[in-house]
Amino acid sequence: MKIKDCNKKVKNMFPEYRDRIQQLREDNPHFAQMFEQHCELDQSISQLELDPLNHLHEDIEALKRKKLKLKDEMYRLLKDDAPQSSNSH
């Protein structure tokens, strides 16, 4: 999977944080590493799902759980890093 495709997928997961994703990738090494790991897992899962003869369902599920954990952590960092709105309810 191309990095551009991965960027698009992650940005579509968190459309309200598109600008922050790019900024955090540049400014926060931990976030950048999680972003890359998420992309690598996404690519691995896609490849395994395309070849049903050479994978175990448990392997794919374990990778999906790991990917979801990264997604949750990225969201937490995005949310914690976002400026607080003065008109929040």
Backbone as CSV, one residue per row, in Angstrom:
resi,resn,N_x,N_y,N_z,CA_x,CA_y,CA_z,C_x,C_y,C_z
1,MET,0.846,-1.181,0.000,0.000,0.000,0.000,0.883,1.234,0.000
2,LYS,0.509,2.165,-0.805,1.265,3.404,-0.889,0.984,4.262,0.340
3,ILE,1.995,5.037,0.747,1.825,5.929,1.890,0.678,6.900,1.646
4,LYS,0.547,7.364,0.413,-0.534,8.296,0.082,-1.898,7.660,0.359
5,ASP,-2.062,6.376,-0.015,-3.317,5.672,0.242,-3.564,5.539,1.735
6,CYS,-2.508,5.229,2.465,-2.620,5.085,3.909,-3.000,6.418,4.544
7,ASN,-2.344,7.484,4.125,-2.668,8.813,4.641,-4.150,9.111,4.454
8,LYS,-4.651,8.790,3.277,-6.051,9.057,2.956,-6.979,8.255,3.868
9,LYS,-6.649,6.980,4.089,-7.482,6.147,4.952,-7.532,6.684,6.374
10,VAL,-6.369,7.022,6.921,-6.330,7.516,8.298,-7.034,8.862,8.402
11,LYS,-6.819,9.731,7.446,-7.490,11.035,7.475,-9.000,10.877,7.353
12,ASN,-9.462,9.866,6.619,-10.897,9.619,6.510,-11.472,9.046,7.798
13,MET,-10.627,8.371,8.596,-11.087,7.862,9.887,-11.375,9.018,10.839
14,PHE,-10.569,10.054,10.749,-10.669,11.204,11.645,-10.756,12.495,10.829
15,PRO,-11.834,12.688,10.079,-11.895,13.853,9.184,-11.788,15.186,9.922
16,GLU,-12.257,15.223,11.156,-12.204,16.477,11.911,-10.784,16.837,12.349
17,TYR,-9.847,15.874,12.196,-8.464,16.090,12.632,-7.465,16.032,11.475
18,ARG,-7.913,16.232,10.265,-7.009,16.113,9.108,-5.744,16.953,9.259
19,ASP,-5.916,18.204,9.615,-4.752,19.089,9.754,-3.870,18.675,10.924
20,ARG,-4.487,18.275,12.019,-3.726,17.874,13.213,-2.926,16.600,12.952
21,ILE,-3.456,15.694,12.151,-2.731,14.458,11.837,-1.398,14.800,11.194
22,GLN,-1.429,15.653,10.207,-0.189,16.026,9.524,0.770,16.723,10.480
23,GLN,0.239,17.622,11.290,1.084,18.360,12.233,1.708,17.418,13.263
24,LEU,0.914,16.507,13.804,1.445,15.566,14.795,2.462,14.614,14.180
25,ARG,2.252,14.227,12.940,3.238,13.359,12.277,4.586,14.065,12.177
26,GLU,4.562,15.359,12.009,5.807,16.127,11.908,6.408,16.447,13.273
27,ASP,5.557,16.699,14.268,6.027,17.201,15.563,6.142,16.144,16.658
28,ASN,5.439,15.039,16.514,5.375,14.052,17.586,5.878,12.699,17.074
29,PRO,7.102,12.315,17.425,7.666,11.049,16.927,6.836,9.824,17.321
30,HIS,6.232,9.861,18.515,5.405,8.730,18.957,4.178,8.584,18.055
31,PHE,3.530,9.700,17.761,2.370,9.666,16.872,2.781,9.195,15.479
32,ALA,3.890,9.720,14.981,4.373,9.334,13.646,4.645,7.833,13.582
33,GLN,5.220,7.280,14.636,5.502,5.845,14.673,4.203,5.038,14.690
34,MET,3.237,5.473,15.496,1.949,4.772,15.525,1.265,4.841,14.169
35,PHE,1.330,5.989,13.529,0.731,6.170,12.212,1.329,5.173,11.219
36,GLU,2.650,5.056,11.208,3.325,4.126,10.294,2.984,2.679,10.625
37,GLN,2.934,2.339,11.915,2.568,0.975,12.310,1.149,0.655,11.868
38,HIS,0.255,1.615,12.015,-1.135,1.419,11.597,-1.190,1.136,10.100
39,CYS,-0.429,1.883,9.325,-0.395,1.683,7.871,0.171,0.310,7.514
40,GLU,1.236,-0.089,8.201,1.837,-1.398,7.940,0.872,-2.525,8.288
41,LEU,0.170,-2.398,9.408,-0.813,-3.416,9.784,-1.943,-3.476,8.764
42,ASP,-2.398,-2.326,8.318,-3.462,-2.277,7.316,-3.035,-3.007,6.051
43,GLN,-1.806,-2.781,5.641,-1.280,-3.444,4.447,-1.171,-4.954,4.670
44,SER,-0.667,-5.370,5.817,-0.533,-6.803,6.117,-1.888,-7.494,6.132
45,ILE,-2.861,-6.860,6.763,-4.207,-7.433,6.831,-4.787,-7.570,5.427
46,SER,-4.648,-6.540,4.618,-5.168,-6.586,3.245,-4.538,-7.720,2.452
47,GLN,-3.232,-7.893,2.587,-2.545,-8.962,1.860,-2.998,-10.338,2.338
48,LEU,-3.142,-10.507,3.648,-3.589,-11.797,4.177,-5.005,-12.118,3.718
49,GLU,-5.863,-11.129,3.700,-7.248,-11.360,3.297,-7.374,-11.702,1.815
50,LEU,-6.415,-11.288,1.016,-6.447,-11.601,-0.415,-6.019,-13.033,-0.720
51,ASP,-5.338,-13.671,0.214,-4.820,-15.021,-0.009,-5.384,-15.972,1.049
52,PRO,-6.627,-16.426,0.855,-7.291,-17.230,1.887,-6.637,-18.586,2.147
53,LEU,-5.788,-19.058,1.262,-5.166,-20.361,1.469,-3.977,-20.307,2.415
54,ASN,-3.348,-19.161,2.539,-2.106,-19.068,3.302,-2.206,-18.215,4.560
55,HIS,-3.374,-18.126,5.140,-3.467,-17.374,6.386,-4.415,-18.058,7.359
56,LEU,-4.246,-17.727,8.600,-5.139,-18.212,9.643,-6.042,-17.066,10.078
57,HIS,-7.300,-17.381,10.284,-8.269,-16.378,10.711,-7.807,-15.697,12.003
58,GLU,-7.210,-16.481,12.905,-6.747,-15.938,14.184,-5.647,-14.900,13.977
59,ASP,-4.786,-15.134,12.995,-3.717,-14.178,12.705,-4.292,-12.835,12.260
60,ILE,-5.260,-12.890,11.381,-5.881,-11.657,10.885,-6.582,-10.933,12.030
61,GLU,-7.297,-11.679,12.855,-8.008,-11.061,13.975,-7.039,-10.418,14.959
62,ALA,-5.911,-11.057,15.211,-4.903,-10.482,16.110,-4.343,-9.187,15.530
63,LEU,-4.082,-9.179,14.226,-3.586,-7.961,13.578,-4.637,-6.850,13.622
64,LYS,-5.890,-7.219,13.426,-6.964,-6.222,13.471,-7.095,-5.619,14.870
65,ARG,-6.937,-6.455,15.908,-6.996,-5.936,17.280,-5.844,-4.969,17.546
66,LYS,-4.666,-5.330,17.063,-3.494,-4.466,17.236,-3.705,-3.139,16.502
67,LYS,-4.263,-3.218,15.293,-4.529,-2.014,14.494,-5.568,-1.129,15.193
68,LEU,-6.603,-1.738,15.755,-7.632,-0.978,16.459,-7.056,-0.293,17.698
69,LYS,-6.172,-0.980,18.391,-5.527,-0.381,19.566,-4.721,0.857,19.157
70,LEU,-3.995,0.761,18.047,-3.246,1.917,17.545,-4.190,3.055,17.156
71,LYS,-5.291,2.705,16.501,-6.266,3.716,16.091,-6.829,4.439,17.317
72,ASP,-7.155,3.682,18.362,-7.671,4.288,19.590,-6.645,5.222,20.227
73,GLU,-5.394,4.803,20.246,-4.335,5.621,20.829,-4.098,6.885,19.994
74,MET,-4.127,6.750,18.674,-3.976,7.932,17.819,-5.124,8.912,18.062
75,TYR,-6.337,8.384,18.191,-7.492,9.246,18.440,-7.344,9.972,19.772
76,ARG,-6.884,9.252,20.786,-6.687,9.873,22.096,-5.684,11.024,21.993
77,LEU,-4.579,10.791,21.294,-3.579,11.851,21.126,-4.140,13.032,20.334
78,LEU,-4.901,12.744,19.294,-5.511,13.816,18.502,-6.476,14.632,19.354
79,LYS,-7.292,13.932,20.120,-8.284,14.596,20.952,-7.613,15.427,22.047
80,ASP,-6.590,14.858,22.688,-5.882,15.572,23.755,-5.115,16.768,23.221
81,ASP,-4.668,16.688,21.981,-3.855,17.743,21.385,-4.700,18.862,20.778
82,ALA,-5.961,18.578,20.507,-6.820,19.553,19.823,-7.085,20.757,20.716
83,PRO,-7.073,21.953,20.149,-7.412,23.146,20.933,-8.860,23.064,21.397
84,GLN,-9.097,23.479,22.612,-10.449,23.434,23.162,-11.274,24.571,22.583
85,SER,-12.476,24.242,22.155,-13.372,25.243,21.585,-13.980,26.084,22.704
86,SER,-14.082,27.371,22.494,-14.646,28.256,23.515,-16.163,28.163,23.571
87,ASN,-16.774,27.580,22.552,-18.234,27.457,22.540,-18.668,26.012,22.686
88,SER,-17.933,25.238,23.472,-18.318,23.840,23.682,-19.529,23.785,24.595
89,HIS,-20.304,22.720,24.440,-21.569,22.596,25.165,-21.369,21.815,26.415
